Amino acid sequence: MGRLWTLLSYAHSLAGPGVMLLYPLYASVIAIETTSKLDDEQWLAYWILYSFLTLMEMVLQPALKYIPIWYDIKLALVAWLVLPQFRGAAFIYEKFVREQIRKIQNRPPQTADGKGKNKFVDFISSKKGEQEAY
């Protein structure tokens, strides 16, 4: 029983990188080589969501260390995102991410001078005659 448990724990620790990185990497390369846009969308959406999940996990690490089954929950969530039977990444992207992007893109630009640029671009772009000599 001890050897079986050891084998299962090794398989469990290898399942994460296999499901979260190796299979999506392989499927992304295959998707690039096909002419279908559907699989490209699935894998681009996966990498966007996986990056977001990884960033949130880094930020919330102090709280997540108190949840002993976090790795299993993350593995199940990523498996749902990855598996072609579910197309979870494309579903999440279509239902939530795309809506937020459309809201941001349709928002009128908010500038002080009304020239259509955003405040950041106005801040970093220099205007003629306003450069200081050092």
Phi, psi and chi 1 to 4 in degrees:
 res  aa     phi    psi   chi1   chi2   chi3   chi4
   1 MET       -  -34.4 -174.5   64.4  177.4      -
   2 GLY   -63.9  -40.3      -      -      -      -
   3 ARG   -70.5  -37.1  -69.8 -175.9 -177.3 -178.1
   4 LEU   -63.8  -42.8  177.5   64.1      -      -
   5 TRP   -63.2  -40.5 -174.0 -105.4      -      -
   6 THR   -63.9  -43.4  -57.2      -      -      -
   7 LEU   -62.4  -42.2  179.0   65.1      -      -
   8 LEU   -65.9  -38.0  -73.0  175.8      -      -
   9 SER   -69.0  -36.1   66.3      -      -      -
  10 TYR   -66.2  -41.7  -78.5  131.4      -      -
  11 ALA   -63.4  -38.6      -      -      -      -
  12 HIS   -65.5  -40.3 -176.1  -97.1      -      -
  13 SER   -72.5  -25.2   64.8      -      -      -
  14 LEU   -85.6  -19.3  -68.5  175.3      -      -
  15 ALA   -66.1  -36.9      -      -      -      -
  16 GLY   -59.3  -59.6      -      -      -      -
  17 PRO   -61.8  -33.1  -22.6   30.5      -      -
  18 GLY   -66.2  -45.5      -      -      -      -
  19 VAL   -78.5  -38.0  169.4      -      -      -
  20 MET   -85.3  -26.7  -66.6 -178.8 -145.2      -
  21 LEU  -125.6  -52.2  -64.1  171.7      -      -
  22 LEU   -66.6  -51.5  -67.6  177.1      -      -
  23 TYR   -64.5  -45.4  176.4   70.4      -      -
  24 PRO   -61.4  -35.0  -25.7   34.8      -      -
  25 LEU   -64.0  -47.5  176.9   64.5      -      -
  26 TYR   -60.9  -47.1  170.1   75.6      -      -
  27 ALA   -66.4  -33.2      -      -      -      -
  28 SER   -66.7  -41.2  -62.6      -      -      -
  29 VAL   -64.7  -42.4  170.0      -      -      -
  30 ILE   -63.9  -40.0  -62.8  -60.9      -      -
  31 ALA   -64.1  -36.5      -      -      -      -
  32 ILE   -62.9  -35.8  -70.4  171.9      -      -
  33 GLU   -80.1  -13.5  -62.7  -60.4  -37.9      -
  34 THR   -90.5  164.9   64.2      -      -      -
  35 THR   -91.5   -8.9   58.2      -      -      -
  36 SER   -74.1  136.5  172.4      -      -      -
  37 LYS   -84.0  -21.1 -175.0 -177.2  176.0 -155.9
  38 LEU   -63.2  -45.9 -166.6   63.4      -      -
  39 ASP   -73.1  -30.6   56.0   -2.6      -      -
  40 ASP   -61.6  -43.8  -65.4  -13.4      -      -
  41 GLU   -63.2  -41.5 -173.3  176.6  -74.1      -
  42 GLN   -59.6  -46.7  160.2   68.3   18.3      -
  43 TRP   -79.7  -32.0  -66.7  111.9      -      -
  44 LEU   -64.8  -41.9  -77.3  171.8      -      -
  45 ALA   -63.1  -39.7      -      -      -      -
  46 TYR   -60.4  -48.0  170.9   75.7      -      -
  47 TRP   -67.1  -33.9  -70.6  112.5      -      -
  48 ILE   -63.1  -48.5  -69.6  168.0      -      -
  49 LEU   -69.1  -38.7  -66.4  171.4      -      -
  50 TYR   -65.3  -39.2 -178.4   72.5      -      -
  51 SER   -63.1  -44.0  -60.6      -      -      -
  52 PHE   -62.5  -44.0 -179.6   73.8      -      -
  53 LEU   -62.0  -41.4  178.0   65.6      -      -
  54 THR   -65.7  -42.3  -57.2      -      -      -
  55 LEU   -63.3  -43.3  -72.6  171.6      -      -
  56 MET   -65.9  -35.8  -71.9  -61.7  103.5      -
  57 GLU   -65.4  -37.7 -172.8  177.4   25.6      -
  58 MET   -66.2  -40.7  -72.3  170.9   47.5      -
  59 VAL   -68.9  -41.0  169.3      -      -      -
  60 LEU   -93.2   11.6  -61.7  173.6      -      -
  61 GLN   -54.4  -41.1 -174.0   61.3   38.3      -
  62 PRO   -59.5  -34.7  -25.8   34.6      -      -
  63 ALA   -82.9  -34.6      -      -      -      -
  64 LEU   -70.3  -21.5  -67.7  174.9      -      -
  65 LYS   -68.4  -15.8   68.4 -178.8  178.1 -177.4
  66 TYR   -91.2   -1.0  -64.7  111.0      -      -
  67 ILE  -105.5  101.1  -56.6  173.0      -      -
  68 PRO   -66.3  -23.0   16.5  -23.0      -      -
  69 ILE  -102.5   19.5   60.7  169.1      -      -
  70 TRP   -58.7  -44.1  166.9 -114.4      -      -
  71 TYR   -60.9  -39.9 -174.7   75.7      -      -
  72 ASP   -67.7  -39.5  -61.5  -38.1      -      -
  73 ILE   -64.4  -44.2  -66.4  169.1      -      -
  74 LYS   -63.9  -41.8  179.7 -178.5  172.9 -175.2
  75 LEU   -62.3  -41.8 -173.1   60.0      -      -
  76 ALA   -66.8  -42.2      -      -      -      -
  77 LEU   -62.9  -45.4  173.5   67.6      -      -
  78 VAL   -67.8  -35.8  170.5      -      -      -
  79 ALA   -62.0  -39.3      -      -      -      -
  80 TRP   -65.1  -38.2  178.9   73.4      -      -
  81 LEU   -66.3  -36.4  -67.7  173.9      -      -
  82 VAL   -85.1  -44.0  165.7      -      -      -
  83 LEU   -62.4  129.9  -69.1  174.2      -      -
  84 PRO   -65.7  -20.8    9.0  -13.3      -      -
  85 GLN   -66.6  -31.0  -65.0   88.9  -15.2      -
  86 PHE   -99.5  -34.4  -59.9  116.0      -      -
  87 ARG    50.5   46.3  -68.2 -173.8   36.4   82.6
  88 GLY   -62.3  -38.2      -      -      -      -
  89 ALA   -64.1  -44.5      -      -      -      -
  90 ALA   -65.6  -37.5      -      -      -      -
  91 PHE   -62.7  -50.6  174.0   77.5      -      -
  92 ILE   -61.5  -41.8  -63.2  -94.9      -      -
  93 TYR   -63.6  -46.2 -174.9   81.1      -      -
  94 GLU   -63.3  -43.8  -73.2  -71.3  -32.8      -
  95 LYS   -80.9  -31.6  -64.9  -65.7 -179.5 -173.1
  96 PHE  -121.5  -53.0  -58.4  105.5      -      -
  97 VAL   -67.9  -47.4  177.5      -      -      -
  98 ARG   -60.2  -38.5 -178.3  169.8  -79.3  163.1
  99 GLU   -62.5  -42.0  -68.1  -62.2  -39.1      -
 100 GLN   -66.7  -39.1  -64.8  -56.9  -42.7      -
 101 ILE   -64.7  -42.3  -69.6  172.4      -      -
 102 ARG   -63.6  -37.9  -73.9 -174.1  179.4  157.5
 103 LYS   -64.0  -41.3  -74.6  179.4 -174.1  176.0
 104 ILE   -68.7  -42.2  -69.5  170.3      -      -
 105 GLN   -70.1  -31.2  -73.0  178.0  -15.6      -
 106 ASN   -84.9   -7.3  -70.2  -24.5      -      -
 107 ARG   -71.5  131.0 -175.5  176.1  -57.4  156.1
 108 PRO   -65.9  144.9   20.5  -28.2      -      -
 109 PRO   -65.5  139.3   18.8  -25.9      -      -
 110 GLN  -107.1  103.8  -50.1 -135.7  -14.9      -
 111 THR  -130.0  159.6   61.9      -      -      -
 112 ALA   -80.2  -33.9      -      -      -      -
 113 ASP   -97.6   -6.5   58.8    1.1      -      -
 114 GLY    72.6   20.9      -      -      -      -
 115 LYS   -87.7    0.1  -68.4 -177.2 -180.0  178.0
 116 GLY    92.3   -1.2      -      -      -      -
 117 LYS   -94.5  158.8  -65.9 -178.8 -178.8  178.6
 118 ASN   -87.7  169.9   63.2   27.2      -      -
 119 LYS   -63.3  -35.2  -70.8 -179.4 -177.9  179.8
 120 PHE   -65.2  -44.4  179.8   71.1      -      -
 121 VAL   -64.3  -40.9  173.1      -      -      -
 122 ASP   -61.9  -36.9  -72.0  -20.9      -      -
 123 PHE   -69.4  -43.2  175.5   73.3      -      -
 124 ILE   -86.6  -20.8   62.8  169.1      -      -
 125 SER   -84.2  134.0   63.5      -      -      -
 126 SER   -92.6  146.2   59.3      -      -      -
 127 LYS  -103.8  154.1  -62.1  175.5 -176.2  169.6
 128 LYS   -61.2  134.9  -70.7 -175.3  178.9  179.2
 129 GLY    86.4   -5.3      -      -      -      -
 130 GLU  -104.9    3.4  -68.6 -176.1    4.3      -
 131 GLN   -76.6  141.4  -69.4   96.3   -2.3      -
 132 GLU   -97.9  144.5  -68.1 -177.1   21.3      -
 133 ALA   -87.3  133.3      -      -      -      -
 134 TYR  -105.6      -  -67.7  103.7      -      -
